[in-house]
Amino acid sequence: MPLTQPRVHVAIAVSNLDRSVAFYERMFGLGPVKKRPGYAKFELREPRLNFTLNETPQARAPGGPAHYGIELPTPTDVAAFAVRVRGAGIEARPEDDVTCCYAVMDKIWMHDPDGHAWEVFAITQADVDSPRPVPTEASQETTQEDPC
């Protein structure tokens, strides 16, 4: 698609291109616009994103608090996204009404085949006093490795 507005570009290393393409096709709900040996490119319209996969046999997700995120307008949109990706066979762990990054939000967490964490969220209260989530049974594992 011709570029008429700015968009974000993210490139990640993956250990198995075909396995990762299959995951991201299910997550994004569309296929890559370009696929070559060791390379695949997705162009998302919502959100505007140029997302590429670069095959590197030793690739794995970085340690620490690194993750990727997609902010959606409403919790209903997050719920619909969760239904779609679960229907495509992706595990999506919910966190509803969680405090994170000085805001309250509903979110889901997913991990790609190499362990890259993805957060899909909607903010329900934009400004609160606490910066960190209060761990719950469902969110304790996520909040330890993935802050807001």
Secondary structure, 3 states (H helix, E strand, C coil): CCCCCCCEEEEEEECCHHHHHHHHHHHHCCCCCEEECCEEEEEECCCCEEEEEEECCCCCCCCCCCCEEEECCCHHHHHHHHHHHHHCCCCCEEEEEEEECCEEEEEEEEECCCCCEEEEEEEEECCCCCCCCCCCCCCHHHHHHCCC
